[in-house]
Amino acid sequence: MRRASLAAALSTAALVAAGAGPASAAPTPRCDPLDQAACLLPWPNDEFTRQDRSSATGRRLALTADQMPRNAQGVPIDPEPYNASDGFSPGQTVVTKVPGLDNAQAFARSALVPQTDLARTYDPDQRVVVIDARTGERQLIWAELDSNASSDRDRVLLVHPAVDWREGHRYVVALRDLRGADGRPLEPSLAFRTFRDRLRSRSKAVRERRRHMESVFRTLRHAGVERDDLYLAWDFTVATAETLASRALSIRDRAFGELGDRDLSDLRVEGAPPAFRVTSVTEFTPQQNAGIARRVDGTFTVPCYLDRPGCPPGSRFLLDRRGLPVRLAGNTHQSRFICLVPRSATPDRPAKPLIYGHGLLGSAEEVVGLAPFAAAGNALMCATDWTGFSSEDVPNVVSILQDLSRFPSMADRTQQGFLDFLFLGRLLVHPRGLASDPRFQAGGRSVIDHTRLYYAGGSQGGILGGALTALAPDFDRAALIVGGMNYSLLLQRAVPFDQFSAILTPAYPDELERQLVLSMIQILWDRGEANGYAWHMTRDPYRNTPRHTVLLHEAFGDHQVANVAAEVEARTIGLRLRTPAVDPGRSADREPYYGIRPIPELPWHGSALVVFDVGPLRAGGLGTPTPPAANVPNRLGVDPHGVTPREPAAALQYFAFLAPDGVFVDTCGPHPCYAAGWTGP
């Protein structure tokens, strides 16, 4: 919500700073006077939290309806789902409006750390810094101006974490010695100078906040950032794992407990399998399909923890006093599966069981197109729909874009989708699951290898698959293909968002607030995608959960999942980089893949990031350009998103990695990994 009268608010701030008015003349405490452009700026901000001794951080979000952005009908986003959080997102984009720092010339004059040179984060005089209040360390970041704004008036400054903020930590953001397009210093607001310069004020709100602001300045001073040249400074607290993952962990543990398996950390299958039913079987002759013997369709039963029978689109969690989902008595969800049984699978050479996660708002049918990979890798591949983010959810997604108060229905149902995938995995790997059905047998014996389950997901399946991996009890190795994390970072960098933006933009027409809205919804989206689970995906596993190893496949110049989103994930979860990653000059970065350490030796037994490249844009419409260093998508040339994952060299890497003794192998030789016939410059 924009201020009703910025001029009036500024005048009031001036009176307060000068001590000329009574306490009642202070700006409304519902907004932060440090940034007068919109009520919830600067964002994220502990000024919009309250003390709460029951939370792990000691804080809780305290947003109110009159603060929240409104849609074209004047309806504010419902703040209550956000207020369940004990902090902000680990991937939260920092948003603030700096008058005068709203164009490329001013950005260059201010010498803010760009996406293309992350090392400048640590310049002694860097003008935007984010400090971990606990450790005093600078955090790896980049800054950018919103490239989507139609005018400088509505152009905000964005600061992104290049590695996620730590769960439960408090951070201080500082902007200092900022310059306009003419190179002259930008003057901070009088409201901020009231604190920075210790100006007198009769305002009770100012007096109450002054002690906290002094702690902010003290943290900065200890980190070598003096208060005298500060343009703006504030702090925010990051949510804990309890806020981010407790709901998904709770429904996982209860559902598997009903099966009779309560120790989910030991990679051992115990208890009963989920109930299932085969609904159709399609047999193929070798002439019809050389690699696949049959397709098996069916359904399986999953406990439903949403508030409507059968977990339909639009349903949400019912929460108890602890904020955990409540299950309606006997409520279940029938999820479908599609399985491909490779012709090579026999009882003596059983197929590895692999669950596959489909792409954006797609369906389980996507697995059918992967039949050649299943056959080549002797993998029995099964898929289900991403409940919450599949084709049947499209009408609900459209309704959400028109009224973001409905967003919890997607985040909650996606967590139900995680449970669906985990149950399908248990059905695959359990000796009394699919293996007990004749369609998965030969001569009365199973053709499924029960040694271990595996996961592979592409695009959306590579994004949501990161969260699934962190929760998984039955697989410990996952291939996240053209994936990444943090949808608030991804959306405007993705060509598919164009069709959704056509709905969201008229529904939320305030350009200045749009970046705030995109950043805000990440707080809820964290529960349903990799960003909220990243710190526990490969290291520091959740309680009652095994440790996992990940292979992340990046398509250089991806038009749909921006490379920066994959690279933030790689840094956060500790992936090692296959080198050389790209040819010299191919990346716009001064030091490509900064902060991601190379693989020390091959074959590599740990988690890895590998980059495949279709080459630069060239004659004949081949290749793709270096992606833009801005919050817009790569649009030119070939979209490598669906091309590089199907490269034979990439497939060999997947199947070498997805094995009981899996490793990352280099199938590309001494040069970068090329695709689509590109052989290098």
URVENWO-V374007 format. One line per field, one symbol per residue. ss: DSSP state (H for helix, E for strand, - for the rest). phi: phi as a letter, one per 30 degrees, with the letter a starting at -180 (. if undefined). burial: 1 if it has 9 or more other ideal C-beta (glycine too) atoms within 8 Angstrom, else 0. Layout:
BEGIN
ss: ???
phi: ???
burial: ???
END
This chain:
BEGIN
ss: -----HHHHHHHHHHHHH----HHH-----------------E--HHHEEE-------EEE---HHH--E-----E-----HHH---E-----EEE-------HHHHHHH-------HHHHH-----EEEEE-----E--EEEEE------HHH--EEEEE--------EEEEEEE--E-----E----HHHHHHH-------HHHHHHHHHHHHHHHHHHH-------EEEEEEEEE--HHHHHHHHHHHHHHHHHHH----------------EEEEEEEE--------EEEEEEEEEEEE--E----------EEE-----EE-----EEEEEEEEEEE--------EEEEEEE------HHHHHHHHHHHHH--EEEEE-------HHHHHHHHHHHH-HHH-HHHHHHHHHHHHHHHHHHHHHH----HHH-HHHEE--EE-EEEEEEEEEEE-HHHHHHHHHHHH---EEEEEEE-----HHHHHHH---HHHHHHHHHHH---HHHHHHHHHH-HHHHHHH-HHH-HHH------------EEEEEEE-------HHHHHHHHHHH--EE--------------------E-----E---EEEEEE----E---E-----------------HHH-HHH-HHHHHHHHHH------E--------EE-------
phi: .dddbdddddddddddddicbdedddeeddccddbddadccdbdaddcbbdaddcdcibbebdbedddecdddiddddddeddddclcddceddbaccejcbadddddddhddcedadddeceececbbbcdddciddcdbbcacddcddadecccccbcddbeddeidcbccbcbhdbdddiddddddddddeddchddacdddddddeddddddddddddcicdddcdcaaabaccdcedddbddddddddddddddjcccccchcdbicdddbbdcabcdcdeddadccdacccabbcbeccccbeihdejdbdccdddicdccdeidbbcccbbbccddddbedbddddbcccddehcadeedddcedddddchcdcbbbddejbbedceedddddddbdddeedddddddddededdddddddcddcceddcedcbbiicdccdcdacbbbbciedddddddeedcdccbbbbccchcaaiddddedcceddeddddcddddbddddddddddddddeddedbadedbedbdbbhddehbddbbbcccccdiedcbeedddddddddcidccdbddbdeidcdddbeieicddddabdcccdbcbccbdiddaeiidibdeddcadbddccidddeccddcdedddddeddddaecdbdccccidcedcbhidcjd
burial: 111001001101111110101000111000111111111111111101100100101011101000111110000110101111111111111111110111100110110111101101100001111111100101111111110010000111111111111111111111111111000001011111111100101110110011001101101110101010011111111111111111111111111110101001100010001101010010010000101111111111111111000110111111000001111100111111111111111010011111111110111101110110111111111111111111001001111110110111111111111111111111111100111110111000011101011111111111111111111111111111111111111111111010011011101101111111111111111111111111111110110111011111111111111111111111111011110011100110100011010010001100111111111100000111101000101100111110111010111111111110011110010001111101000
END
